[in-house]
Each structure stands twice: as structure tokens, then as C-alpha cells.
């Protein structure tokens, strides 16, 4: 066999290999699982942002050399190569303890008070903390707060809220107490270090109150383990005045024991 025949065969094989890599290894199906912070499209857009990253061959090279592009609230992404054109992205979200509203931005932090990200968007089901005084902040570092003891108390409380899966929209720090806002219910807590008993007892109460669409206040400033929780609620009801046939609104205050 002449030498140019060998070269031609080699070139043909190289061309076929290149065509196979570019067209035969294109990723056509991507499964995303595990994340609650982002949609599947947001994860895909981040992961496949590099050139030719939608090709399994180049994607594997990028993964080994540079790692996978992730979003601010993603801890890690594991990749499963299911077939030649199908992969699964196993996404592990960072655990967010809450966020602080500051100058039109939401500053998100984890259980250790480390700043994760600052953005205009308010993530769903993330606790908003108001009333913390802090100086500067840097993503990846802890808040520089004025009162470190109070901040540690807030960290403990936010972890308990997450642990007991309590639906709390806002946590407001007042001069002498702490307010939890859950829908139309306001809970008042005394300032102290630990809140294990309060959060354990409050979990079922708020679930029941939300189910029954109740509004009102719960005072837990002097709460001790074993105490009943009293929800003081206000309802408005229409009463008809028989004399002038006009309707008037009247407030009726009552309490519910749990």
C-alpha cells in the first residue's frame, strides 16, 4: 500500500471521528434534580454557558479541567452520564438561614452568618431579618455586626425555624423583644439565647392557624415548656341594625388555646 493511501485512510478516520464527536455526542437530554432554589432552565443555562459545553466530550473536559459553573446558592453539582446523549445533574443547594434587606438588595446568609450573595430578587420561603445593625459585608465572609451576641441569637433562632419547618415571613428585632411575622399572625418573643421550647411548641400552632386562616397575636415573652399557647384573634362581623336597616362592623376579640 502506497504511503498516500495510508494518509488518506488516516485522514478519513480523523474526519469521521471529528464528525462523531461534534454530531454524535451532542447532549440532547438533561435531567435536573435536587434543587429548590433554581428552576431546571436556570441550572442548565449556568452549567452549559461555556462554548461547546452542550457536547458530551467537551463537557467532560471542562468538568475535569475547570469544574462545573454553578449559581450563587448551589453548593455542588454531581453529573451522571446516563447514555451517549443524556446526562443527569444532581444539584445540592446551599442552606440559606435568611436574608437582610439593605439598600434595595437582599443579602443572603447561611447558618454561620456567612454572606452568600447580594441581589435584588427575594427568594421564595427565605426568612427576612430586620433590625440587625452591621457595618460592611463581603460575599464569602461573616457579617461585621454591631452586637455579636444578638446576631448569634438570630442565627440560632433562624436554624430552629428551619429545623421545625415553621412558616415565618419576617423576623423583626425590637428594643426589648423579637417579633415573628407569619402571614397574618404576629408572635412576640423575649430576647434570650435559646428558643428550643418556643419553636417546638409554635410549629403545630402556626400550621393550624394558617389552615383555619386565623389572624392575631401570640405573646410568648414569658413562655415556659409545657405552657399553652394562646392566640388572640380579631374578627370583624357585619351586624344589621333593624331600626335603620344599615350594616355596621364590630370587632370581636377572643382567644384560642392550643
NORDABEL-V521719 format. One record per backbone hydrogen bond with DSSP energy under -0.5 kcal/mol. CO is the residue of the C=O (numbers start at 1). NH is the residue of the N-H. Records with the same first field share a line. If there is no record, write none. Layout:
CO: NH / NH
This chain:
2: 5 / 6
3: 7
4: 8
5: 9
6: 10
7: 11
8: 12
9: 13
10: 14
11: 15
12: 16
13: 17
14: 18
15: 19
16: 20
17: 21
18: 22
19: 23 / 24
20: 24 / 25
21: 25
25: 56
26: 28
29: 87
31: 89
33: 91
39: 43
40: 44
41: 45
42: 46
43: 47
44: 48
46: 49
50: 53
52: 55
54: 27
55: 59
56: 60
57: 61
58: 62
59: 63
60: 64
61: 65
62: 66 / 67
63: 67
71: 74
73: 75 / 94
76: 92
78: 90
80: 82 / 88
83: 86
85: 28 / 29
86: 82 / 83
87: 31
88: 80 / 90
89: 33 / 91
90: 78
91: 93
92: 75 / 76
94: 96
95: 97
98: 109
99: 129
100: 102 / 107
102: 105
105: 102 / 107
106: 108 / 119
107: 100
108: 116 / 117
109: 97 / 98
110: 113
113: 143
114: 110
115: 140
117: 108
119: 106
121: 123
123: 126
125: 127
127: 99 / 129
128: 130 / 171
129: 101
130: 173
132: 134
133: 146 / 147
136: 144
138: 141
141: 115
143: 145
144: 135
146: 148
147: 151
148: 152
149: 153
150: 154
151: 155
152: 156
153: 157
154: 158
155: 159
156: 160
157: 161
158: 162
159: 163
160: 164
161: 166
162: 165
166: 168
169: 128
170: 181
171: 130 / 173
172: 174 / 179
176: 191
177: 174
178: 189
179: 172
180: 182 / 187
181: 169 / 170 / 183
182: 185
184: 216
185: 182
186: 218
187: 180 / 189
188: 220
189: 178
190: 192
195: 199
196: 200
197: 201
198: 202
199: 203
201: 205
202: 206
203: 207
204: 208
205: 209
206: 210
207: 211
208: 212
209: 214
210: 213
215: 234
216: 186
217: 232
218: 188 / 220
220: 190 / 223
224: 227
228: 230
229: 231 / 258
230: 219 / 232
231: 233 / 256
232: 217
233: 254
235: 252
237: 250
239: 241 / 248
240: 242
241: 245
246: 241
248: 239
250: 237
252: 235
254: 233
256: 231
